Amino acid sequence: MIPVVFRTPRSLCALNVCAVGFAIAAMTTAAFMLSGPSRHWGWPVIVGIPTVIAGSLWAALLRRRETVGKNTPVGWVLSIPLAAFNGGLACALLCASTGTPQPAAFVGGVVLGMTFGAIIWVPALAVVLLLFGLPLAWARRLAARGLAGEERGEIVIGITCAIFAAAAIALCALAPNASLDEGSLLFHALAVLAAACGIAAAFIARDREARRRRFVARVEADEVPGLRVETRDEGKMLLRVQPHLDTYRRPPQTDQELYALDDEGRALRALQ
């Protein structure tokens, strides 16, 4: 059994995936509300909801280990079709909301948004890749270094989303005719959810690393039965102590290597 403190909680990943989706949606909605005072109430629905879906899916795909070619994560490759889907769905909602909703208007809006709408979603994609893609890429590189790096990456993502959520609220305050109508309340809900998910993920990641370091310290002090920390030429290792029974019915068992540790007791990589 792997010690609980070495397991990656699913809630941590889910929180930051949601944080990214909500933060991108909040920033995008704020930009539309600032540049287009008309239909102020509709932008959080027309732009925000599709962006939450596309942004969250993009963040989840960037966590996948699959690559296209040798080193290109699949999430980066799929960012273009996801941005086109986002633009198409937003344009479809805009077209359907201008009059009586009809299937033809919705489908036509999807096609229009994915093609001619590229004049909007291509620059928007470039901004998203700059503001969110760089922190996500940094977090991915940190995660490749082991569990300690993975947690630092989660902290980076969580704090980044919280900062951009606050920036989106600040931008919304500059929008002409800003008021607390239904659309503005939905926008603020997106921003607050982004900040809440990001901050929660950062605290969980920080607490997880601290608890694991305390656990390793207890193992080094011989307070955890069945485990020990051993220093070798290649560095520290967490070992599971196996019973050494030298009988003809049961051969002696060797200690099981679980994790490689750094000098401060942070987990670098799993050995099993």
Summary of the structure (lengths in Angstrom):
residues: 272
radius of gyration: 24.1
end to end distance: 10.9
largest distance: 85.4
contacts: 902
relative contact order: 0.14
helix: 65%
strand: 10%
